[in-house]
Amino acid sequence: MTRKYTSNRPFAHVQYAWLAIIFIVQTAQAQTAAWKPDRAVTLVVPYAAGGGTDATARAVSRQLGVLWGQPVVVENIPGADGLIGSRRVMDAKPDGYTLLLQVPSIVLTKYTPGLKGVDPLARLEPVTAVSQSPAAIVTSAKLPVKTLAEFIAYCKTAVQPCSLATGESQARITARQLAAEAGISNLIVVNYRGTGPIVTDLIANNVNIAFTGITAALPHYKAGTLKILATQGKKRATALPDVPTTIEAGFPQFQSVTWYGLFAPKGTPAAVTQGIVAALREAVKDADVQKTIAAAGAEPLVNSPAEFGRQVRAESERLGALVKLYPLE
């Protein structure tokens, strides 16, 4: 009798292949989710303390410290339109222990005279957005205006030229755009090292107007020492439901949404950046963090490195087009 033998080896190969795939996937997932710092992390804010970037950094750093069990130290390094602080991270070791919180003006650094065409984005890794907020057009409460149109009319007839405070390149471009398109030929642009000093001088009416994040202006708006004439998003800000958008105010060209985003040194491993994103997703769920971000007129927005990279590129294209019309001086 001839005995037939049926091998189950093909099925074994299939089984082994599936086990190998599962092992690879689980290993990759574990590596991505497992990264946590084992010592203090530095979060660099390249602007003065007291502004929107600083407030956002401090809101999330505390909770990240809780989640990681390690201190997350906010370090303010203002100067050169954010380049000095950004360079601190550009030159850091790509290991996740030195991070940067920046805003859209980072894409304009390469266009800024005196900075020799340095492009921080060439040496930084986009990690994730943290939150976003429409920018606001803010004036001193001492000015006799209630709307953006009234401010423009006031500046055209005022004995003393109106002044506009800026803390970074994007605001300077918008200032030049406002002067050109609204016909304020004698508008004086005053440069500051950060939003905090701008707010102080706005309250005193040492400077008349500024384009800022809602974060820094909101408490003073509520106190009645500053006026917010308009917000620059496509819809009204949740924190300012009674304030019109620039579209509603008749100036749709002045739109700007500020994202606050995390960057790491170029070459930071994907496992590290993904670990940071995972921790941040948990951090923004914290009630205190959400309250702080909402109080600043912003909304949490945590996305992937790829998504944030696309967001940064889109902003680079938009602002690049504007800087061709209104070159930085």
Residue frames as qw, qx, qy, qz and C-alpha x, y, z in Angstrom:
[[0.000, 0.889, 0.457, 0.000, 0.00, 0.00, 0.00],
 [0.403, 0.350, -0.018, 0.846, 1.23, 3.45, -0.91],
 [0.284, -0.709, -0.487, 0.423, 0.80, 5.88, 1.93],
 [0.243, 0.753, 0.188, 0.582, 0.09, 9.47, 0.94],
 [0.475, -0.409, -0.333, 0.704, 1.85, 12.13, 2.90],
 [0.096, 0.863, 0.303, 0.393, 0.39, 15.62, 3.07],
 [0.490, -0.014, -0.295, 0.820, 2.79, 18.29, 4.25],
 [0.154, -0.899, -0.406, 0.059, 1.55, 21.17, 6.33],
 [0.551, -0.235, 0.039, 0.800, 4.78, 23.11, 5.75],
 [0.133, 0.472, 0.343, 0.801, 3.15, 25.70, 3.42],
 [0.417, -0.791, -0.359, -0.267, 0.71, 26.52, 6.19],
 [0.684, -0.518, -0.150, 0.492, 3.61, 26.73, 8.63],
 [0.432, 0.125, 0.171, 0.876, 5.35, 29.21, 6.35],
 [0.141, -0.665, -0.367, -0.635, 2.21, 31.34, 6.22],
 [0.613, -0.725, -0.312, 0.041, 1.89, 31.17, 9.98],
 [0.653, -0.304, -0.033, 0.693, 5.52, 32.14, 10.48],
 [0.258, 0.374, 0.272, 0.849, 5.13, 35.01, 8.01],
 [0.331, -0.762, -0.344, -0.437, 2.12, 36.38, 9.88],
 [0.694, -0.618, -0.207, 0.306, 3.94, 36.06, 13.19],
 [0.563, -0.028, 0.086, 0.821, 6.90, 37.93, 11.74],
 [0.029, 0.571, 0.318, 0.757, 4.64, 40.74, 10.46],
 [0.527, -0.769, -0.321, -0.168, 2.88, 41.01, 13.81],
 [0.717, -0.422, -0.114, 0.542, 6.24, 41.11, 15.60],
 [0.403, 0.206, 0.172, 0.875, 7.55, 43.87, 13.30],
 [0.185, -0.684, -0.340, -0.618, 4.38, 45.97, 13.70],
 [0.644, -0.715, -0.271, 0.033, 4.32, 45.53, 17.47],
 [0.681, -0.228, -0.042, 0.695, 8.01, 46.35, 17.72],
 [0.229, 0.390, 0.221, 0.864, 7.58, 49.50, 15.63],
 [0.380, -0.745, -0.329, -0.439, 4.59, 50.57, 17.69],
 [0.730, -0.578, -0.224, 0.287, 6.43, 49.93, 20.93],
 [0.572, -0.023, 0.035, 0.819, 9.46, 51.88, 19.75],
 [0.032, 0.555, 0.284, 0.781, 7.27, 54.79, 18.64],
 [0.505, -0.730, -0.265, -0.377, 5.25, 54.99, 21.85],
 [0.810, -0.377, -0.305, 0.329, 8.01, 54.08, 24.26],
 [0.469, 0.337, -0.183, 0.795, 10.27, 57.12, 24.00],
 [0.398, -0.886, -0.224, -0.077, 10.30, 59.13, 27.19],
 [0.258, 0.738, -0.413, 0.467, 13.03, 61.43, 28.48],
 [0.789, -0.347, -0.429, 0.271, 15.08, 60.26, 31.44],
 [0.406, -0.282, -0.207, 0.845, 16.26, 63.76, 32.32],
 [0.132, 0.697, 0.274, -0.649, 15.11, 67.37, 32.02],
 [0.467, 0.508, 0.534, 0.488, 13.85, 68.66, 28.67],
 [0.117, -0.428, -0.036, 0.895, 14.40, 72.26, 27.55],
 [0.339, 0.704, 0.596, 0.185, 11.62, 74.00, 25.65],
 [0.312, -0.180, 0.098, 0.928, 13.02, 77.12, 23.99],
 [0.214, 0.860, 0.456, -0.075, 10.76, 80.12, 23.40],
 [0.560, 0.140, 0.161, 0.800, 12.61, 82.53, 21.07],
 [0.073, -0.698, -0.214, -0.680, 10.67, 85.57, 22.30],
 [0.046, -0.345, 0.514, -0.784, 10.39, 87.54, 25.53],
 [0.094, -0.304, -0.894, 0.314, 8.33, 86.22, 28.43],
 [0.211, 0.424, 0.397, -0.786, 4.71, 87.32, 28.61],
 [0.399, 0.301, -0.419, -0.758, 3.66, 86.80, 25.00],
 [0.871, 0.092, -0.020, -0.483, 1.44, 84.18, 23.38],
 [0.723, 0.346, -0.594, 0.068, 4.27, 81.79, 22.57],
 [0.085, 0.346, -0.729, 0.584, 5.50, 81.94, 26.16],
 [0.611, -0.122, 0.371, -0.688, 2.02, 81.38, 27.62],
 [0.898, 0.190, -0.245, -0.313, 1.45, 78.37, 25.36],
 [0.535, 0.394, -0.697, 0.269, 4.83, 76.90, 26.25],
 [0.122, -0.283, 0.693, -0.652, 4.21, 77.17, 29.97],
 [0.764, -0.035, 0.126, -0.632, 0.72, 75.69, 29.68],
 [0.928, 0.184, -0.285, -0.152, 1.94, 72.47, 28.07],
 [0.390, 0.503, -0.685, 0.355, 5.35, 72.16, 29.72],
 [0.426, -0.354, 0.587, -0.590, 3.86, 71.61, 33.17],
 [0.894, 0.049, 0.211, -0.391, 1.68, 68.73, 31.99],
 [0.769, 0.464, -0.436, 0.055, 4.41, 67.18, 29.87],
 [0.058, 0.527, -0.708, 0.467, 6.56, 67.21, 33.00],
 [0.679, -0.179, 0.483, -0.523, 3.84, 65.32, 34.86],
 [0.928, 0.279, -0.030, -0.244, 3.42, 62.75, 32.08],
 [0.680, 0.520, -0.466, 0.222, 7.15, 62.21, 31.59],
 [0.796, -0.559, -0.134, 0.187, 8.12, 62.41, 35.24],
 [0.623, -0.036, 0.052, 0.780, 10.89, 64.82, 34.24],
 [0.012, -0.719, -0.165, 0.675, 11.09, 68.63, 34.37],
 [0.483, 0.569, 0.429, 0.508, 10.29, 70.51, 31.15],
 [0.320, -0.583, -0.123, 0.737, 12.05, 73.85, 31.51],
 [0.391, 0.849, 0.309, 0.176, 10.88, 76.84, 29.46],
 [0.524, -0.365, 0.124, 0.759, 13.83, 78.97, 28.36],
 [0.321, 0.912, 0.232, -0.106, 13.15, 82.42, 26.85],
 [0.539, -0.265, 0.343, 0.722, 15.86, 83.46, 24.36],
 [0.394, 0.850, 0.306, -0.169, 14.61, 86.52, 22.44],
 [0.177, -0.697, 0.367, 0.590, 16.37, 88.39, 19.69],
 [0.003, 0.320, -0.712, -0.624, 16.90, 88.61, 15.92],
 [0.662, 0.098, -0.256, -0.698, 13.27, 87.88, 15.07],
 [0.924, -0.167, 0.200, -0.279, 13.42, 84.58, 16.94],
 [0.756, 0.494, -0.421, 0.083, 16.62, 83.40, 15.26],
 [0.006, 0.582, -0.696, 0.420, 18.80, 83.45, 18.39],
 [0.656, -0.178, 0.581, -0.448, 16.48, 81.08, 20.25],
 [0.907, 0.349, -0.005, -0.236, 15.84, 79.00, 17.13],
 [0.503, 0.626, -0.578, 0.143, 19.59, 78.62, 16.58],
 [0.368, -0.459, 0.701, -0.404, 19.93, 77.25, 20.11],
 [0.831, 0.086, 0.474, -0.278, 17.75, 74.33, 18.99],
 [0.734, 0.635, -0.218, -0.104, 19.22, 74.12, 15.49],
 [0.289, 0.646, -0.666, 0.235, 22.64, 73.51, 17.07],
 [0.618, -0.387, 0.548, -0.411, 21.39, 71.08, 19.72],
 [0.089, -0.173, 0.975, 0.111, 21.83, 67.34, 19.69],
 [0.584, -0.044, -0.395, -0.707, 18.88, 65.67, 17.88],
 [0.262, -0.011, -0.938, 0.228, 17.78, 63.56, 20.82],
 [0.382, -0.617, -0.619, -0.303, 14.46, 65.12, 21.92],
 [0.507, -0.508, -0.447, 0.534, 15.89, 66.97, 24.93],
 [0.095, -0.400, 0.006, 0.912, 15.96, 70.42, 23.31],
 [0.261, 0.592, 0.725, 0.235, 12.76, 71.57, 21.62],
 [0.067, -0.061, 0.094, 0.991, 11.55, 74.83, 20.08],
 [0.213, 0.682, 0.672, -0.195, 8.12, 76.44, 20.20],
 [0.159, -0.164, 0.308, 0.924, 7.73, 78.74, 17.22],
 [0.421, 0.648, 0.412, -0.483, 5.09, 80.64, 15.25],
 [0.717, 0.593, 0.338, 0.146, 4.59, 81.22, 11.49],
 [0.118, 0.962, -0.225, -0.103, 7.13, 84.05, 11.35],
 [0.644, -0.421, 0.574, 0.282, 9.86, 81.40, 11.39],
 [0.713, 0.414, 0.485, 0.290, 9.31, 80.93, 7.66],
 [0.275, 0.948, 0.076, 0.144, 10.27, 84.58, 7.07],
 [0.588, -0.682, 0.245, 0.359, 13.69, 84.44, 8.72],
 [0.671, 0.057, 0.462, 0.577, 15.43, 83.74, 5.41],
 [0.289, 0.745, 0.361, 0.480, 13.98, 86.95, 3.97],
 [0.362, -0.909, -0.146, 0.146, 15.03, 89.18, 6.87],
 [0.445, 0.763, -0.262, 0.389, 17.83, 91.65, 6.04],
 [0.174, -0.724, 0.538, -0.394, 20.87, 91.26, 8.25],
 [0.795, -0.268, 0.497, -0.220, 20.28, 87.56, 8.93],
 [0.019, -0.520, 0.770, 0.369, 22.23, 86.48, 5.84],
 [0.667, 0.168, -0.503, -0.523, 19.48, 84.31, 4.39],
 [0.053, -0.167, 0.939, -0.297, 19.60, 81.79, 7.24],
 [0.673, -0.164, -0.398, -0.602, 16.69, 79.35, 6.95],
 [0.389, -0.352, 0.719, -0.456, 15.96, 77.71, 10.32],
 [0.878, 0.131, 0.183, -0.422, 13.57, 75.25, 8.71],
 [0.695, 0.504, -0.512, -0.026, 16.48, 73.65, 6.85],
 [0.310, 0.326, -0.785, 0.426, 17.92, 72.58, 10.21],
 [0.412, -0.091, 0.585, -0.692, 14.74, 71.84, 12.14],
 [0.144, -0.178, -0.951, -0.210, 12.27, 68.98, 12.18],
 [0.504, -0.282, -0.057, -0.815, 8.55, 69.88, 12.37],
 [0.013, 0.007, -0.947, 0.320, 7.08, 67.82, 15.21],
 [0.079, -0.595, -0.796, -0.075, 3.51, 68.98, 15.78],
 [0.166, -0.569, -0.073, -0.802, 1.28, 71.97, 16.20],
 [0.162, -0.138, -0.769, 0.602, 0.23, 72.62, 19.79],
 [0.159, 0.691, 0.580, -0.401, -2.58, 75.13, 19.36],
 [0.268, 0.296, 0.399, 0.826, -3.77, 77.78, 16.98],
 [0.027, -0.719, -0.464, 0.517, -5.44, 81.13, 17.32],
 [0.386, 0.769, 0.288, 0.420, -6.45, 83.91, 14.95],
 [0.395, 0.000, -0.179, 0.901, -4.27, 86.98, 15.32],
 [0.082, -0.834, -0.515, 0.181, -5.88, 90.16, 16.62],
 [0.286, 0.545, 0.059, 0.786, -5.67, 93.84, 15.73],
 [0.507, -0.621, -0.478, 0.359, -5.18, 95.58, 19.06],
 [0.180, 0.661, -0.026, 0.728, -5.15, 99.25, 20.03],
 [0.160, -0.017, -0.575, 0.802, -4.82, 101.26, 23.18],
 [0.095, -0.676, -0.726, 0.080, -8.10, 101.91, 24.98],
 [0.164, -0.616, -0.138, 0.758, -7.05, 105.56, 25.09],
 [0.080, -0.025, 0.557, 0.826, -7.56, 105.97, 21.34],
 [0.456, 0.330, 0.322, -0.761, -10.95, 107.44, 20.29],
 [0.484, 0.244, -0.642, -0.543, -11.79, 104.59, 17.91],
 [0.729, -0.092, 0.531, -0.421, -14.03, 101.53, 18.08],
 [0.896, 0.353, 0.266, -0.034, -13.53, 99.86, 14.70],
 [0.670, -0.100, 0.395, 0.620, -10.69, 99.18, 12.29],
 [0.320, 0.680, 0.403, 0.522, -12.22, 101.60, 9.78],
 [0.255, -0.958, -0.107, -0.075, -12.33, 104.31, 12.46],
 [0.666, -0.540, 0.241, 0.454, -8.69, 103.68, 13.33],
 [0.578, 0.236, 0.430, 0.652, -7.63, 104.08, 9.70],
 [0.082, 0.851, 0.318, 0.410, -9.64, 107.29, 9.38],
 [0.494, -0.855, -0.010, 0.157, -8.13, 108.56, 12.64],
 [0.693, -0.300, 0.308, 0.578, -4.58, 107.92, 11.43],
 [0.455, 0.502, 0.416, 0.607, -5.18, 109.78, 8.19],
 [0.052, -0.857, -0.181, -0.479, -6.13, 112.97, 10.07],
 [0.693, -0.639, -0.170, 0.287, -4.12, 112.71, 13.32],
 [0.033, 0.966, -0.256, 0.011, -1.61, 115.47, 14.04],
 [0.307, -0.583, 0.750, 0.059, 0.97, 112.93, 15.16],
 [0.571, 0.267, -0.694, -0.347, 1.63, 109.94, 12.84],
 [0.901, -0.282, 0.109, -0.310, 0.16, 106.67, 14.09],
 [0.045, 0.570, -0.819, 0.045, 2.59, 103.97, 15.23],
 [0.940, -0.014, -0.191, -0.284, 2.36, 100.22, 14.88],
 [0.396, -0.608, 0.680, -0.111, 4.29, 97.86, 17.15],
 [0.887, 0.251, -0.350, -0.166, 5.75, 94.64, 15.80],
 [0.609, -0.588, 0.528, -0.065, 7.58, 91.82, 17.55],
 [0.630, -0.089, 0.714, 0.290, 8.37, 89.64, 14.56],
 [0.126, -0.161, 0.591, 0.780, 8.68, 89.64, 10.77],
 [0.050, 0.484, 0.827, 0.282, 5.13, 88.61, 9.93],
 [0.084, -0.818, -0.443, 0.357, 3.70, 91.60, 11.80],
 [0.176, -0.550, 0.249, 0.778, 6.10, 93.91, 9.96],
 [0.105, 0.127, 0.762, 0.626, 4.89, 92.64, 6.61],
 [0.058, -0.685, -0.725, -0.046, 1.27, 93.12, 7.71],
 [0.181, -0.732, -0.177, 0.633, 2.17, 96.62, 8.90],
 [0.116, -0.305, 0.482, 0.813, 3.55, 97.52, 5.50],
 [0.014, 0.370, 0.839, 0.399, 0.50, 95.96, 3.86],
 [0.106, -0.762, -0.574, 0.281, -1.79, 98.04, 6.09],
 [0.158, -0.619, 0.077, 0.766, 0.10, 101.25, 5.33],
 [0.069, -0.129, 0.654, 0.742, -0.01, 100.62, 1.58],
 [0.100, -0.368, -0.843, -0.378, -3.51, 99.25, 1.16],
 [0.188, -0.757, -0.583, 0.226, -5.28, 101.43, 3.72],
 [0.286, 0.763, 0.138, 0.563, -3.47, 104.56, 2.61],
 [0.513, -0.849, 0.000, 0.124, -1.70, 105.43, 5.87],
 [0.669, 0.633, -0.195, 0.337, 1.42, 106.79, 4.23],
 [0.057, 0.707, -0.472, 0.523, 3.06, 108.08, 7.42],
 [0.894, -0.408, -0.086, -0.163, 2.53, 104.98, 9.60],
 [0.028, 0.704, -0.669, 0.235, 5.55, 104.46, 11.87],
 [0.925, -0.086, -0.367, -0.056, 6.58, 100.85, 12.49],
 [0.252, -0.724, 0.545, -0.339, 8.29, 100.27, 15.87],
 [0.751, 0.141, -0.645, 0.010, 10.17, 97.00, 16.44],
 [0.591, -0.593, 0.378, -0.396, 10.09, 95.19, 19.79],
 [0.118, 0.396, -0.909, 0.061, 11.79, 92.10, 21.17],
 [0.099, -0.216, -0.967, 0.091, 8.53, 90.40, 22.16],
 [0.256, -0.599, -0.580, -0.489, 4.80, 90.74, 22.71],
 [0.486, -0.592, -0.506, 0.398, 5.03, 91.51, 26.44],
 [0.268, -0.334, -0.027, 0.903, 6.73, 94.91, 25.97],
 [0.063, -0.275, -0.545, -0.789, 4.33, 95.69, 23.11],
 [0.375, -0.639, -0.658, -0.136, 1.31, 95.18, 25.37],
 [0.427, -0.537, -0.327, 0.650, 2.84, 97.41, 28.05],
 [0.145, -0.194, 0.198, 0.950, 3.37, 100.25, 25.57],
 [0.169, -0.415, -0.677, -0.583, -0.05, 99.75, 23.98],
 [0.374, -0.673, -0.611, 0.185, -1.75, 100.15, 27.35],
 [0.318, -0.572, -0.117, 0.747, 0.18, 103.39, 27.93],
 [0.490, 0.830, 0.267, -0.028, -0.57, 104.49, 24.33],
 [0.302, -0.672, 0.451, 0.504, 3.14, 104.91, 23.68],
 [0.001, 0.114, -0.801, -0.588, 2.37, 102.97, 20.51],
 [0.516, 0.101, 0.040, -0.850, -1.07, 102.93, 18.89],
 [0.898, 0.170, -0.018, -0.406, -1.75, 99.56, 17.33],
 [0.153, -0.456, 0.871, 0.098, -0.35, 96.05, 16.97],
 [0.834, 0.100, -0.409, -0.357, -1.06, 92.76, 15.25],
 [0.151, -0.432, 0.822, -0.339, -0.69, 90.18, 18.03],
 [0.363, -0.190, -0.909, -0.071, -1.93, 86.80, 19.12],
 [0.515, -0.637, -0.291, -0.495, -5.12, 86.93, 21.19],
 [0.753, -0.252, -0.504, 0.340, -3.20, 85.34, 24.06],
 [0.418, -0.054, -0.293, 0.858, -1.37, 88.42, 25.27],
 [0.126, -0.258, -0.122, -0.950, -4.17, 90.92, 24.62],
 [0.467, -0.452, -0.689, -0.321, -7.19, 89.08, 26.03],
 [0.454, -0.511, -0.576, 0.448, -6.81, 89.79, 29.78],
 [0.167, -0.261, -0.061, 0.949, -6.18, 93.48, 29.10],
 [0.239, -0.251, -0.554, -0.757, -9.12, 93.60, 26.72],
 [0.485, -0.536, -0.689, -0.052, -11.32, 92.19, 29.47],
 [0.413, -0.475, -0.374, 0.682, -9.88, 94.73, 31.91],
 [0.199, 0.921, 0.331, -0.044, -10.71, 97.56, 29.51],
 [0.313, -0.747, 0.274, 0.519, -7.13, 98.78, 28.99],
 [0.138, -0.231, 0.715, 0.645, -6.88, 97.49, 25.41],
 [0.687, 0.423, 0.156, -0.570, -9.31, 97.35, 22.50],
 [0.415, -0.039, 0.828, 0.374, -9.44, 94.49, 20.01],
 [0.379, 0.430, -0.129, -0.809, -10.78, 95.98, 16.79],
 [0.845, 0.299, -0.226, -0.382, -10.92, 92.73, 14.83],
 [0.676, -0.327, 0.652, 0.107, -9.64, 89.18, 14.73],
 [0.241, 0.593, -0.555, -0.531, -7.96, 87.79, 11.64],
 [0.336, 0.014, 0.939, 0.066, -9.48, 84.35, 11.23],
 [0.169, -0.191, -0.693, -0.674, -12.20, 83.31, 8.79],
 [0.483, -0.623, -0.552, -0.271, -14.69, 83.10, 11.64],
 [0.301, -0.790, 0.207, -0.492, -15.06, 84.91, 14.95],
 [0.295, 0.305, -0.810, 0.404, -12.79, 83.72, 17.74],
 [0.573, -0.457, -0.679, -0.047, -14.54, 81.59, 20.36],
 [0.452, -0.370, -0.440, 0.682, -13.01, 83.72, 23.11],
 [0.001, -0.326, -0.017, 0.945, -14.19, 86.95, 21.43],
 [0.276, 0.483, 0.814, 0.169, -17.67, 86.31, 20.02],
 [0.113, 0.891, 0.338, -0.282, -18.51, 90.02, 19.98],
 [0.165, -0.669, 0.388, 0.612, -15.42, 91.07, 18.01],
 [0.768, 0.588, 0.052, -0.249, -15.80, 91.06, 14.21],
 [0.792, -0.020, 0.373, 0.483, -13.35, 89.40, 11.85],
 [0.147, -0.439, 0.318, 0.827, -11.34, 91.48, 9.41],
 [0.081, 0.286, 0.797, 0.526, -13.66, 90.11, 6.70],
 [0.114, -0.762, -0.635, 0.058, -16.69, 91.52, 8.53],
 [0.248, -0.732, -0.080, 0.630, -14.80, 94.77, 9.14],
 [0.526, 0.835, 0.071, -0.145, -14.29, 95.19, 5.39],
 [0.087, 0.791, -0.598, -0.096, -10.61, 94.25, 5.22],
 [0.988, -0.003, 0.091, -0.122, -10.49, 90.59, 4.11],
 [0.665, 0.584, -0.388, 0.256, -6.85, 90.86, 2.99],
 [0.059, -0.597, 0.621, -0.506, -5.69, 91.05, 6.61],
 [0.930, -0.237, -0.099, -0.262, -6.15, 87.41, 7.56],
 [0.311, 0.515, -0.741, 0.297, -3.76, 85.51, 9.76],
 [0.880, -0.415, -0.098, -0.208, -4.06, 82.43, 11.96],
 [0.012, 0.698, -0.673, 0.245, -1.19, 81.88, 14.36],
 [0.939, -0.149, -0.309, -0.026, -0.15, 78.32, 15.05],
 [0.329, -0.741, 0.561, -0.165, 2.15, 77.49, 17.92],
 [0.943, 0.225, -0.229, -0.085, 4.28, 74.58, 16.82],
 [0.689, -0.574, 0.418, 0.144, 7.00, 72.33, 18.19],
 [0.671, 0.646, -0.363, 0.029, 10.25, 71.82, 16.30],
 [0.827, -0.450, 0.267, 0.208, 13.23, 69.58, 17.03],
 [0.118, -0.664, 0.578, 0.460, 16.79, 69.60, 15.62],
 [0.729, 0.449, -0.368, -0.361, 17.10, 68.09, 12.16],
 [0.474, 0.325, -0.814, 0.080, 17.82, 64.38, 12.33],
 [0.454, -0.222, 0.623, -0.596, 15.77, 63.70, 15.46],
 [0.011, -0.023, -0.984, -0.176, 14.64, 60.05, 15.16],
 [0.462, -0.294, -0.473, -0.690, 11.03, 59.41, 14.19],
 [0.577, -0.370, -0.713, 0.147, 10.56, 57.31, 17.33],
 [0.280, -0.242, -0.397, 0.840, 11.43, 60.37, 19.43],
 [0.201, -0.035, -0.154, -0.967, 9.19, 62.83, 17.56],
 [0.550, -0.308, -0.640, -0.440, 6.31, 60.36, 17.62],
 [0.498, -0.346, -0.674, 0.422, 6.83, 59.90, 21.36],
 [0.076, -0.142, -0.203, 0.966, 6.65, 63.67, 21.85],
 [0.388, -0.159, -0.411, -0.809, 3.44, 63.86, 19.81],
 [0.568, -0.342, -0.744, -0.087, 1.88, 61.04, 21.81],
 [0.362, -0.329, -0.549, 0.678, 2.69, 62.77, 25.10],
 [0.066, 0.064, -0.020, -0.996, 1.41, 66.11, 23.83],
 [0.443, -0.295, -0.623, -0.573, -1.89, 64.54, 22.75],
 [0.540, -0.466, -0.668, 0.213, -2.35, 63.48, 26.36],
 [0.293, -0.191, -0.292, 0.890, -1.13, 66.81, 27.74],
 [0.188, -0.109, -0.201, -0.955, -3.76, 68.87, 25.91],
 [0.503, -0.427, -0.696, -0.285, -6.51, 66.66, 27.35],
 [0.365, -0.271, -0.592, 0.666, -5.70, 68.02, 30.81],
 [0.059, -0.848, -0.526, -0.032, -8.42, 70.35, 32.07],
 [0.316, -0.785, 0.001, 0.532, -5.98, 73.01, 33.25],
 [0.354, -0.160, 0.542, 0.745, -4.13, 72.99, 29.93],
 [0.135, 0.556, 0.698, 0.431, -7.40, 73.28, 28.01],
 [0.178, -0.887, -0.376, 0.199, -8.52, 76.10, 30.27],
 [0.364, -0.603, 0.208, 0.679, -5.24, 77.97, 29.80],
 [0.282, 0.067, 0.647, 0.705, -5.31, 77.60, 26.01],
 [0.023, 0.701, 0.665, 0.255, -8.99, 78.57, 25.81],
 [0.259, -0.844, -0.237, 0.406, -8.45, 81.58, 28.07],
 [0.312, -0.450, 0.371, 0.750, -5.80, 82.72, 25.62],
 [0.540, 0.599, -0.012, -0.592, -8.29, 82.60, 22.76],
 [0.244, 0.444, -0.801, -0.319, -6.68, 79.55, 21.19],
 [0.933, -0.016, 0.056, -0.356, -7.71, 75.96, 20.50],
 [0.575, -0.407, 0.689, 0.171, -5.60, 72.81, 20.95],
 [0.774, 0.565, -0.155, -0.241, -4.34, 71.39, 17.66],
 [0.459, -0.499, 0.719, 0.150, -2.04, 68.39, 17.88],
 [0.838, 0.479, -0.082, -0.248, -1.18, 66.73, 14.58],
 [0.931, -0.056, 0.185, 0.310, 1.44, 64.40, 13.15],
 [0.389, -0.519, 0.338, 0.682, 4.92, 65.49, 12.02],
 [0.315, 0.235, 0.682, 0.617, 3.83, 64.99, 8.39],
 [0.009, 0.817, 0.557, 0.146, 0.65, 67.03, 8.85],
 [0.288, -0.861, -0.053, 0.416, 2.48, 69.81, 10.66],
 [0.450, -0.235, 0.485, 0.712, 5.16, 69.80, 7.96],
 [0.219, 0.523, 0.644, 0.513, 2.47, 70.42, 5.32],
 [0.171, -0.906, -0.374, 0.099, 1.03, 73.21, 7.47],
 [0.411, -0.656, 0.182, 0.606, 4.43, 74.89, 7.71],
 [0.383, 0.053, 0.600, 0.700, 4.99, 74.61, 3.95],
 [0.094, 0.739, 0.602, 0.287, 1.57, 76.14, 3.21],
 [0.254, -0.912, -0.154, 0.283, 2.34, 79.09, 5.47],
 [0.478, -0.390, 0.384, 0.687, 5.74, 79.47, 3.82],
 [0.303, 0.374, 0.634, 0.606, 4.09, 79.77, 0.41],
 [0.065, -0.875, -0.469, -0.095, 1.51, 82.30, 1.66],
 [0.348, -0.858, 0.024, 0.376, 4.00, 84.54, 3.43],
 [0.539, -0.147, 0.477, 0.678, 6.56, 84.14, 0.67],
 [0.250, 0.621, 0.556, 0.492, 4.06, 85.65, -1.76],
 [0.206, -0.944, -0.257, 0.032, 3.40, 88.57, 0.63],
 [0.529, -0.629, 0.187, 0.537, 7.07, 89.31, 1.19],
 [0.482, 0.227, 0.496, 0.686, 7.53, 89.73, -2.56],
 [0.019, 0.815, 0.411, 0.407, 4.95, 92.53, -2.43],
 [0.326, -0.905, 0.090, -0.260, 6.14, 94.01, 0.86],
 [0.735, 0.265, -0.477, 0.403, 9.84, 93.18, 1.30],
 [0.649, -0.682, -0.211, 0.263, 11.26, 93.25, 4.81],
 [0.302, 0.827, -0.187, 0.435, 13.54, 96.17, 5.54]]
